[in-house]
Amino acid sequence: MYFYTLMGFSCENHVKVFKHFDSRQSAESNTPATKLRIFISIRLTMEKYRIEVFTGDYALSGTINYIYIRLIGTDNSTEPQLLNTHSFNKGEKHELSVECQSSLGTLLLVELTSKKYFIPDMWFCSKLIVTTPKGTQHHFPCYRWLDNNNKIILRDAVALLKNQETMKKLLNQRQENLEQKCKVIRWRKYLSGIPMIIDASTTSELPPEAQFTRTKNMSFKGNSTIVFTELMLETWRHLSDVWNNLEELQHLFQCHDNTTFDYVKDHWDSDEFFGYQLLNGLNPMMIQRCSELPLNFPVTDDMVNFSLKNEMKNGNIFLCDYKSLNGLVGNVVNNRQQYVAAPLCLLFSTAEKKLIPIAIQLMQDPGESNPIFLPTDSKWDWLLAKTFVRNADFYEHELNFHLLRTHLLGEVFTIATLRNLPSAHPLFKLLIPHTRYNLHINVMARDRLISSNGVLAKYSAIGSDGIIKFLQNATASLTYSSLCLPDDIMERGVKNIPNYYYRDDGLDLWNVITKFVQRVIVHYYLNDADVEGDSELQNWIKEIQNGFMGNASPGIPQSLNKVDELVKFVTMVIFTVSAQHAAVNNGQFEFGGWMPNFPSTIRQPPPTRKGATTEQTFMDAMPDVNTTVNILSVLYTLSIKSSDHYPLGYYPEELFDDSGPRQAFADFKTDLDRLTAKFEKRNQNLNLPYTYLSPQNVDNSVAI
């Protein structure tokens, strides 16, 4: 048997040859010489396929399991053959050969099976390259984990729409691929009126490909553990004492060196920086042009010392209205009642191109006990009014523009993509890099941040019940146009407001992503009929629409019928999970680390009259010590760049085999590099550079 192995025969071939011997009747045919001649004859007629196997570069990607391969063609298929005679090691490429006695025809599929050798082990296969006897190369992307006794079937990298398939075996594989994914990727209703989620309560219930890599998982857990030590917060962590003065807060971060953080700490109480943050801070999405004062916000010309009507006509008056907080009851934190305001804030864009607040009303219903605070009021009255707005912005930012509009919507996009687009679909290949880690981080966020025992529920004035109600309100008001940046800019009337770097950089990125998406889309969808006739695409968009709320539509289209509609929608998906998430996530500690600038709670009710606020009453309203440090630890953890950061435009997985899309990817990277240089040049002249939408700082996906 050892001799036969040296001759290149597989165990399966041994069995076939012996059966051939047994079928011979004459003694002569069973002589050793005759057997050898038969072996040589079979050997000479065998078809040899060269296999290149690539193991992933993640920690523990290799395996000692037995890996079997089966090649499937149009005419024939091989028996499962052992692919490895030794372990596959992390990051290595192995070259082997597979032989069969007759032609397979056109190679269509590769089947991989993992069987336990000694202990349970997993293997991350990046890809296979199969070279046929005629020298044709077929690339089979995998990028998946194979568990014990697990079997997967791979298609080559050629992308096809369903109606372009001409072979029944490939059509069957397409359907089987979706059926298998639907078994493990299931929808679950989270809460009424809130987008649906993945059916997994813990991250271990997710498919291996959806989980953090072991390296990222250890890094993330390490960051969460050491953050108190790194920021020297451990001694403050369990104190429920109040802050006596702002100087005490200075001692929190003597070890922390960050230019933006220091700038925020030095300028947080200025009117100019207050306005700047509504354009380029954590939440640049609230501000909108005011062409007519709301009836419940009776600001007069005498209050602001100029004609509001004229300035509104000139496009210089803007409004932030936090009405979604109206009616929410404050939480109890550390046995003390907390308070929620629902402010309205009027702002003026000056001739010097500065945006400054000019009037603040802390509750929605006007009246004597709800005064309108002005910059001409006392220092502490005005500062407390602005701080109530910053507290309201904390909720809008964290729960609406961050959690809902990037994390939860990204989860809807991810689930629908995995369930409805087979691996051969060009949209699957285009979108799958933008789903990376989204499911894992969201399962963690629901458990650690917004559950009844989560940090936001425990250490914010909005509380667990308030979080649910707020998310329901935010989801109900969500529109498709608000997710499409050019439309949103026009609807909010902020096209011409000066020094709005989020808008400028965001529109540049939107346009570059659109160009990239269009080049890929039109390669496969030659006309509108191709879009309308793609049943897998239509199922995808229907599940997205349903997943948003599980009931009424927030403006998400229920079908896509034109090429330009598809380009816009896919651009929105990619922009949401990459650029938009970076804009609202990456600066959380820089802008929120100085607690008075971004308090998670207020411990005093909104003042009902002017002149009652002092430095002491202001400090009494601030979050207590352990509330401060627990919130800051979360903001810091979520602001740390991932250990395996995949910046926008970095696509290490080779999923496309067509030259057109591959060139589009290369040009996309070039366009992003051009934007990086453009943003860096602009930032050189700014006191506070805006860097959150610089492509190298934007993740491909909601990965943290």
C-alpha positions in Angstrom: 0.0 0.0 0.0 2.9 2.3 0.8 4.2 1.8 -2.8 0.8 2.8 -4.2 0.8 5.9 -2.1 4.2 6.9 -3.5 2.8 6.4 -7.0 0.3 9.1 -6.2 -2.9 7.1 -5.7 -5.5 8.1 -3.1 -7.0 5.7 -0.7 -10.2 5.9 -2.8 -8.3 4.9 -5.9 -6.8 1.9 -4.1 -10.2 0.6 -3.4 -11.4 1.1 -7.0 -8.3 -0.7 -8.4 -8.6 -3.6 -6.0 -12.3 -4.0 -7.0 -11.1 -4.0 -10.6 -8.6 -6.8 -9.8 -11.3 -8.8 -8.1 -13.5 -8.6 -11.2 -10.8 -10.3 -13.3 -11.3 -14.0 -13.7 -8.0 -15.3 -14.9 -5.1 -16.1 -12.7 -2.8 -14.3 -15.1 -4.6 -11.0 -14.6 -3.9 -11.3 -10.9 -0.2 -11.6 -11.2 1.9 -8.8 -9.7 3.2 -7.7 -13.1 -0.3 -7.4 -14.5 -1.5 -5.5 -11.5 1.4 -3.1 -11.9 0.6 -2.6 -15.6 -3.0 -1.8 -14.7 -1.9 0.7 -12.1 0.4 2.4 -14.6 -2.3 2.5 -17.2 -4.8 4.0 -14.8 -2.1 6.4 -13.6 -1.4 7.7 -17.1 -5.1 8.4 -17.8 -5.8 10.2 -14.5 -6.7 13.9 -14.5 -4.6 15.9 -12.0 -5.9 19.1 -10.4 -3.4 21.3 -8.5 -4.9 22.8 -5.3 -3.5 25.9 -3.5 -4.9 26.2 0.0 -4.7 29.4 1.9 -5.2 29.5 5.7 -6.2 32.7 7.4 -3.9 35.0 9.3 -6.0 35.2 12.4 -4.9 33.8 15.7 -5.7 30.0 15.8 -6.7 30.0 12.1 -4.8 26.7 11.6 -6.0 23.2 12.3 -4.9 19.7 13.0 -8.3 18.3 11.8 -8.5 16.1 8.7 -9.7 18.3 5.8 -11.3 16.5 2.9 -11.9 18.0 -0.5 -14.3 17.0 -3.3 -14.3 18.6 -6.8 -17.6 18.9 -8.6 -17.8 19.5 -12.3 -20.5 19.5 -15.0 -19.8 15.9 -16.0 -18.4 14.2 -12.9 -17.2 14.6 -9.3 -14.3 13.2 -7.3 -14.7 11.1 -4.2 -13.7 13.0 -1.0 -9.9 13.0 -0.8 -7.8 13.9 2.2 -6.3 17.4 1.6 -3.8 17.6 4.4 -1.3 15.0 5.6 -0.2 17.5 8.3 -1.6 20.5 10.0 -2.6 23.7 8.2 -0.8 26.6 9.9 -1.9 30.2 10.4 -1.1 32.3 7.3 0.4 29.6 5.2 -0.2 28.4 1.7 -0.1 24.7 0.9 0.1 23.2 -2.6 -1.4 19.7 -3.2 -2.9 17.7 -6.0 -6.2 15.8 -6.5 -6.6 13.2 -9.1 -9.6 11.6 -10.8 -9.9 8.9 -13.4 -12.2 10.8 -15.8 -12.8 14.4 -16.8 -15.0 16.5 -14.5 -15.9 18.7 -17.4 -16.1 22.3 -16.4 -15.2 22.7 -12.7 -18.1 24.2 -10.8 -17.9 23.6 -7.0 -15.5 22.6 -4.3 -16.7 20.8 -1.2 -14.7 20.9 2.0 -15.3 18.7 5.0 -13.6 18.9 8.4 -13.3 15.8 10.6 -11.9 15.8 14.1 -8.4 14.4 14.5 -7.9 14.4 18.2 -9.6 17.3 19.9 -12.2 19.7 18.6 -10.5 22.2 16.3 -11.5 24.9 13.9 -9.9 26.0 10.6 -10.2 29.3 8.9 -9.9 28.8 5.2 -9.3 32.0 3.2 -9.5 30.7 -0.3 -8.5 27.9 -2.7 -7.1 28.2 -6.1 -7.7 25.1 -8.3 -5.7 24.7 -11.6 -7.3 22.2 -14.0 -5.3 19.7 -16.1 -5.7 22.2 -19.0 -4.1 25.0 -16.9 -7.2 27.0 -16.2 -7.3 28.6 -12.8 -10.4 28.8 -10.7 -10.5 31.0 -7.6 -12.8 29.8 -4.8 -13.2 32.4 -2.0 -14.1 31.0 1.4 -13.2 33.3 4.3 -15.1 31.0 6.7 -14.5 28.8 9.7 -14.8 25.0 9.4 -15.8 23.3 12.6 -15.6 19.6 13.4 -17.7 17.5 11.0 -18.7 20.6 9.2 -19.1 20.7 5.4 -19.2 23.7 3.1 -19.6 24.1 -0.7 -17.7 26.8 -2.4 -18.3 28.5 -5.8 -15.6 30.2 -7.8 -15.3 34.0 -7.6 -17.3 34.8 -10.7 -20.4 36.8 -9.7 -23.7 36.2 -11.4 -27.3 37.2 -11.0 -29.7 34.4 -10.6 -31.2 34.8 -14.1 -27.7 34.5 -15.5 -27.2 31.0 -14.2 -27.3 28.3 -16.9 -26.4 25.2 -14.9 -28.8 23.4 -12.6 -26.1 22.4 -10.2 -25.2 26.0 -9.7 -28.8 27.0 -9.3 -29.2 24.3 -6.7 -26.1 25.4 -4.9 -27.4 29.0 -4.8 -30.7 27.9 -3.2 -28.9 25.5 -0.8 -26.5 28.3 0.2 -29.4 30.5 1.2 -31.3 27.7 3.0 -28.3 26.9 5.1 -27.7 30.6 6.0 -31.4 31.1 6.9 -31.1 28.2 9.4 -28.5 30.0 11.5 -29.3 33.7 10.7 -32.8 34.3 12.0 -34.8 37.4 12.8 -36.1 38.1 16.2 -38.4 40.9 17.4 -36.6 43.0 20.0 -39.2 45.5 21.2 -42.3 46.8 19.6 -41.6 49.6 17.2 -37.8 49.1 17.2 -35.9 47.4 14.4 -35.7 43.7 14.5 -32.5 42.0 15.5 -30.5 38.8 15.2 -31.8 35.8 17.1 -28.9 35.5 19.4 -28.7 36.4 23.1 -25.0 35.9 23.4 -22.1 36.3 21.0 -21.3 32.5 21.2 -24.7 31.8 19.5 -23.6 33.7 16.4 -22.0 31.9 13.4 -18.2 31.9 13.7 -17.8 34.3 10.8 -20.0 36.9 12.5 -17.9 36.8 15.8 -14.9 38.8 16.7 -11.6 37.1 15.9 -9.9 35.7 18.9 -7.4 38.6 18.7 -10.0 41.3 18.6 -12.0 39.6 21.3 -9.1 39.5 23.7 -8.1 43.0 22.8 -11.7 44.3 23.3 -12.0 42.5 26.7 -8.6 43.8 27.6 -9.6 47.4 26.8 -12.7 47.1 28.9 -10.7 45.8 31.8 -7.8 48.1 31.8 -9.6 51.3 31.0 -10.1 52.3 34.6 -6.4 51.7 35.3 -5.2 53.4 32.2 -7.3 56.5 32.9 -6.5 56.3 36.6 -10.2 56.1 37.4 -10.2 53.0 39.6 -10.2 55.0 42.9 -13.2 57.0 41.7 -15.2 54.1 40.4 -17.4 53.3 43.3 -17.8 56.8 44.9 -21.3 58.2 44.9 -20.1 61.5 46.1 -20.9 64.7 44.2 -18.3 66.9 42.5 -17.7 70.0 44.6 -16.2 72.1 41.8 -15.0 71.9 38.3 -11.3 71.8 39.4 -11.9 68.4 41.0 -12.6 67.0 37.5 -9.2 68.2 36.3 -7.6 65.5 38.4 -9.3 62.7 36.5 -7.2 63.0 33.4 -3.8 64.2 34.4 -2.4 61.1 32.6 -4.4 61.6 29.4 -2.8 63.5 26.6 -5.1 64.3 23.6 -5.2 67.6 21.7 -8.9 67.5 21.0 -9.8 66.5 24.5 -7.7 69.4 25.9 -9.3 71.8 23.5 -12.8 70.7 24.6 -11.9 71.0 28.2 -10.6 74.6 27.7 -13.5 75.8 25.5 -16.6 73.7 26.5 -18.3 76.7 28.2 -17.9 79.2 25.3 -20.9 80.0 23.1 -18.7 79.7 20.0 -17.7 76.1 20.8 -21.2 75.2 21.8 -22.3 76.1 18.3 -19.3 74.4 16.7 -20.2 71.1 18.3 -23.6 71.1 16.6 -21.8 71.2 13.3 -18.7 69.1 13.8 -19.0 67.4 17.2 -20.5 64.0 18.1 -23.9 64.9 16.8 -23.9 67.0 13.6 -27.3 65.8 12.6 -29.7 67.8 14.9 -29.3 71.3 13.5 -31.7 72.6 10.9 -32.5 75.9 9.3 -35.3 77.9 11.0 -37.4 79.8 8.6 -40.3 80.2 11.0 -40.2 80.0 14.8 -42.1 77.1 16.3 -45.3 78.3 18.0 -44.1 76.9 21.3 -40.8 78.8 21.2 -41.9 82.5 21.5 -38.5 84.2 21.1 -38.8 87.9 20.3 -36.6 90.5 18.6 -36.1 92.3 21.9 -34.6 89.1 23.4 -31.9 88.8 20.7 -31.5 92.5 19.7 -32.1 92.0 16.0 -34.8 91.2 13.5 -35.4 87.5 13.6 -37.6 87.7 10.5 -34.9 89.3 8.4 -32.2 87.0 9.6 -34.4 83.9 9.0 -35.0 85.2 5.5 -31.3 85.5 5.0 -30.8 81.9 6.2 -28.9 82.8 9.3 -31.1 81.3 12.0 -31.0 77.6 13.0 -32.8 75.4 15.4 -32.2 72.3 17.5 -35.4 70.8 18.8 -35.2 67.9 21.3 -38.9 67.3 21.4 -38.4 63.5 21.2 -37.5 63.7 24.9 -40.7 65.4 25.9 -42.7 63.4 28.5 -39.9 61.1 29.5 -39.7 60.5 33.3 -36.3 60.8 34.9 -34.4 57.7 36.2 -33.2 57.1 39.7 -29.4 56.9 39.9 -27.6 56.0 43.2 -30.9 56.5 45.0 -31.4 60.0 43.7 -34.0 61.3 41.3 -32.6 62.5 37.9 -34.3 64.8 35.4 -34.9 65.0 31.7 -35.4 68.2 29.7 -36.7 68.6 26.2 -35.1 71.8 25.1 -35.3 74.1 22.1 -32.2 75.9 21.1 -32.0 78.8 18.6 -28.7 79.7 17.0 -27.4 82.5 14.9 -24.8 82.3 12.1 -22.8 85.5 12.4 -21.1 87.6 9.8 -17.8 86.2 11.2 -19.0 82.7 10.2 -19.5 81.6 13.8 -22.5 79.7 15.0 -23.7 80.9 18.5 -26.7 80.1 20.6 -29.0 83.0 21.2 -32.0 81.5 23.1 -32.8 78.3 25.0 -36.1 77.0 26.4 -35.7 73.9 28.5 -39.2 72.4 28.1 -41.6 72.2 25.2 -44.6 74.0 26.7 -44.0 77.7 27.0 -45.0 79.6 30.1 -43.9 81.7 33.1 -42.3 78.6 34.8 -40.4 77.8 31.6 -38.4 80.9 30.9 -36.3 81.4 27.7 -32.7 81.7 28.7 -30.4 84.2 26.9 -26.7 84.9 26.7 -27.4 88.2 28.6 -28.6 86.2 31.6 -26.2 85.4 34.5 -23.2 83.3 33.8 -24.5 80.3 35.7 -28.1 80.5 34.4 -26.8 80.5 30.8 -24.3 77.8 31.4 -26.8 75.5 33.0 -29.3 76.1 30.2 -26.5 75.1 27.6 -25.6 72.1 29.8 -29.2 70.9 29.7 -29.0 71.0 25.9 -25.7 69.1 26.0 -27.4 66.5 28.2 -30.3 66.2 25.7 -27.8 65.9 22.9 -26.2 63.0 24.8 -29.5 61.0 24.4 -30.1 62.0 20.8 -26.5 61.1 19.9 -26.1 57.8 21.8 -29.6 56.3 21.2 -30.8 57.8 17.9 -27.9 58.9 15.7 -25.4 56.3 17.0 -27.3 53.2 18.2 -30.4 53.3 16.0 -29.1 54.9 12.8 -25.8 53.0 12.5 -25.7 50.0 14.8 -29.3 48.8 14.6 -29.9 49.7 11.0 -26.5 48.1 10.2 -27.8 44.9 11.8 -30.9 45.0 9.6 -28.7 45.4 6.5 -26.4 42.6 7.7 -29.2 40.0 8.4 -31.0 40.7 5.2 -27.8 40.4 3.2 -26.8 37.1 4.7 -30.3 35.6 4.4 -31.2 36.8 0.9 -28.1 37.1 -1.2 -26.1 33.9 -2.0 -22.3 34.1 -2.1 -22.3 34.3 -5.9 -24.5 37.4 -6.0 -22.5 40.6 -6.8 -24.3 42.5 -4.1 -23.3 40.0 -1.5 -19.6 40.3 -2.6 -19.9 44.1 -2.5 -21.6 44.3 0.9 -20.2 41.5 3.0 -17.1 43.4 4.0 -19.4 46.1 5.3 -21.1 43.7 7.7 -18.0 42.7 9.6 -18.5 42.4 13.4 -21.8 44.3 13.3 -23.8 41.4 14.8 -21.2 40.7 17.5 -20.9 44.3 18.7 -24.7 44.7 18.7 -25.3 41.7 20.9 -22.8 43.1 23.3 -24.3 46.6 23.2 -27.8 45.2 24.0 -26.4 43.3 27.0 -23.9 45.8 28.4 -25.3 49.2 27.5 -29.1 49.3 27.1 -30.4 46.3 29.0 -32.0 47.0 32.4 -28.5 46.4 33.9 -26.6 48.2 31.2 -24.4 51.2 31.7 -26.7 53.6 29.9 -29.8 52.3 31.7 -28.1 52.6 35.1 -26.1 55.8 34.7 -28.3 58.1 32.6 -31.4 60.1 33.5 -33.4 58.5 30.8 -33.3 55.0 32.3 -34.3 51.6 30.9 -37.9 52.5 30.3 -36.9 55.8 28.8 -34.5 54.2 26.4 -37.2 51.9 25.0 -39.7 54.8 24.6 -37.1 57.1 23.1 -36.0 54.4 20.6 -39.6 53.8 19.6 -40.1 57.5 19.0 -36.9 57.8 17.1 -37.7 54.8 14.9 -41.1 56.2 14.1 -39.7 59.4 12.9 -36.9 57.8 10.8 -37.0 58.5 7.1 -35.1 57.1 4.1 -34.1 60.6 3.0 -32.5 61.3 6.4 -30.2 58.4 5.8 -29.1 59.8 2.4 -26.7 62.6 3.2 -27.3 64.9 0.2 -31.1 64.6 0.8 -30.7 65.2 4.5 -28.5 68.3 4.0 -31.2 69.8 1.7 -34.1 68.9 4.0 -32.4 70.4 7.0 -31.5 73.5 5.0 -27.8 73.5 6.0 -26.3 73.5 2.6 -24.7 76.9 3.0 -23.9 77.2 6.7 -20.1 78.0 7.0 -17.5 75.7 8.6 -19.7 72.6 8.5 -16.9 70.1 8.0 -19.1 67.1 8.6 -21.2 68.1 5.7 -18.3 68.9 3.4 -16.3 65.7 4.1 -19.4 63.6 4.3 -20.6 64.7 0.8 -17.2 64.1 -0.6 -17.3 60.6 0.8 -20.9 60.0 -0.4 -19.9 61.0 -3.9 -16.8 58.8 -4.0 -18.8 55.8 -2.6 -21.6 56.5 -5.2 -19.0 56.4 -8.0 -17.6 53.1 -6.7 -21.0 51.5 -6.2 -22.2 52.6 -9.6 -19.2 51.1 -11.4 -19.8 47.7 -9.7 -23.6 47.7 -10.1 -23.7 48.6 -13.8 -21.2 45.8 -14.5 -23.9 43.3 -13.6 -27.2 45.2 -14.0 -27.2 46.4 -17.6 -30.6 48.0 -17.5 -33.6 48.6 -15.2 -35.2 45.3 -16.2 -32.2 43.4 -14.7 -32.9 45.2 -11.4 -36.6 44.6 -11.5 -36.2 41.0 -12.5 -33.7 40.0 -9.8 -35.8 38.1 -7.3 -33.0 37.7 -4.8 -32.5 41.5 -4.8 -36.2 42.1 -4.3 -36.4 39.7 -1.4 -33.4 41.5 0.1 -35.0 44.9 0.0 -38.3 43.5 1.3 -36.6 42.0 4.4 -34.8 45.3 5.0 -38.1 47.2 4.9 -39.7 44.7 7.3 -36.7 44.5 9.5 -36.6 48.3 10.1 -39.7 48.1 12.3 -41.5 44.9 11.6 -44.6 46.9 10.6 -45.1 50.3 9.0 -42.5 51.6 6.5 -40.2 54.5 7.5 -39.8 55.4 3.8 -37.5 52.5 3.0 -38.5 51.3 -0.5 -40.3 48.0 -0.7 -38.9 47.3 -4.1 -36.1 48.6 -6.4 -36.9 48.9 -10.1 -34.2 51.1 -11.5 -30.4 51.0 -11.7 -30.0 54.5 -10.2 -32.4 53.5 -7.3 -30.2 50.5 -6.5 -27.0 52.6 -6.7 -28.4 55.1 -4.3 -29.7 52.5 -1.8 -26.4 50.6 -1.8 -24.5 53.8 -1.3 -26.7 54.6 1.7 -26.0 51.2 3.2 -22.3 51.5 2.8 -22.2 55.2 3.9 -24.3 54.4 7.0 -22.2 51.6 8.4 -18.8 53.2 7.5 -18.7 57.0 7.3 -21.7 57.9 9.3 -20.7 55.5 12.1 -17.2 57.0 12.2 -18.7 60.5 12.4 -20.8 59.7 15.5 -18.6 57.2 17.2 -14.9 58.0 16.9 -14.8 61.2 18.9 -16.9 60.0 21.8 -14.2 60.3 24.4 -12.6 63.4 22.9 -15.8 65.4 23.1 -17.5 63.5 26.0 -14.5 62.8 28.2 -14.8 66.2 29.8 -18.1 65.4 31.6 -19.7 68.9 31.9 -19.6 69.1 28.1 -21.6 65.8 27.6 -23.3 64.8 30.9 -25.3 61.6 30.9 -27.7 62.8 33.5 -28.8 66.0 35.3 -29.6 65.7 39.0 -31.7 68.9 39.3 -35.0 69.8 37.6 -34.9 72.5 34.9 -35.0 75.9 36.6 -38.4 77.6 36.6 -37.1 81.1 37.0 -34.0 83.1 36.2 -31.4 84.2 38.7 -31.6 81.0 40.9 -28.5 79.2 39.5 -25.1 79.5 41.3 -21.8 77.7 40.9 -23.0 75.4 43.8 -26.4 74.6 42.3 -24.7 74.0 38.9 -22.4 71.4 40.5 -25.3 69.9 42.3 -26.9 69.3 38.9 -23.9 67.5 37.5 -23.6 63.6 37.6 -22.0 62.2 40.7 -18.6 60.7 40.7 -19.2 57.0 39.9 -21.8 57.9 37.3 -19.2 60.1 35.6 -16.4 57.5 35.6 -18.6 54.6 34.5 -19.9 56.6 31.5 -16.4 57.8 30.7 -15.1 54.2 30.6 -17.7 53.3 28.0 -16.9 56.4 25.9 -13.2 55.6 26.1 -13.6 52.0 25.1 -15.8 52.8 22.1 -13.3 55.4 20.9 -10.3 53.1 20.8 -9.3 52.1 17.2 -9.8 48.4 16.7 -6.8 46.1 16.9 -7.6 44.8 13.4 -9.0 48.1 11.9 -10.2 47.7 8.3 -10.3 51.2 6.9 -12.8 52.2 4.2 -11.6 50.9 0.9 -9.4 48.1 2.4 -10.7 44.8 1.1 -8.3 42.0 1.8 -10.8 39.3 0.8 -10.6 38.5 -2.9 -14.3 38.0 -3.7 -14.5 39.2 -7.3 -12.9 37.5 -10.2 -14.1 40.0 -12.9 -11.7 42.7 -14.0 -14.3 45.5 -14.1 -15.2 45.3 -10.3 -11.5 44.7 -9.4 -10.6 47.9 -11.2 -13.4 49.7 -9.5 -12.0 48.7 -6.1 -8.6 49.9 -7.0 -9.9 53.3 -8.2 -12.0 53.6 -5.1 -8.9 53.3 -3.0 -7.2 56.0 -5.2 -10.2 58.3 -4.7 -10.1 57.8 -1.0 -6.4 58.6 -0.8 -7.1 61.8 -2.7 -9.8 62.8 -0.2 -7.3 62.0 2.7 -4.8 64.5 1.2 -7.6 67.1 0.7 -8.9 66.8 4.3 -5.3 66.9 5.7 -4.5 70.1 3.8 -7.7 71.8 5.1 -7.0 70.7 8.6 -3.6 72.3 8.7 -5.3 75.7 8.9 -7.8 74.7 11.7 -7.4 75.3 15.4 -9.4 72.1 15.9 -8.9 69.7 12.9 -11.9 67.7 11.8 -10.6 64.1 11.3 -13.5 61.8 11.9 -14.3 61.3 8.2 -10.8 61.1 6.9 -10.8 57.7 5.2 -8.0 56.1 7.3 -10.2 56.8 10.4 -13.4 55.3 8.9 -14.0 51.6 9.4 -15.6 49.5 6.6 -18.3 48.5 9.0 -19.8 49.0 12.4 -17.1 47.1 14.1 -17.1 48.7 17.6 
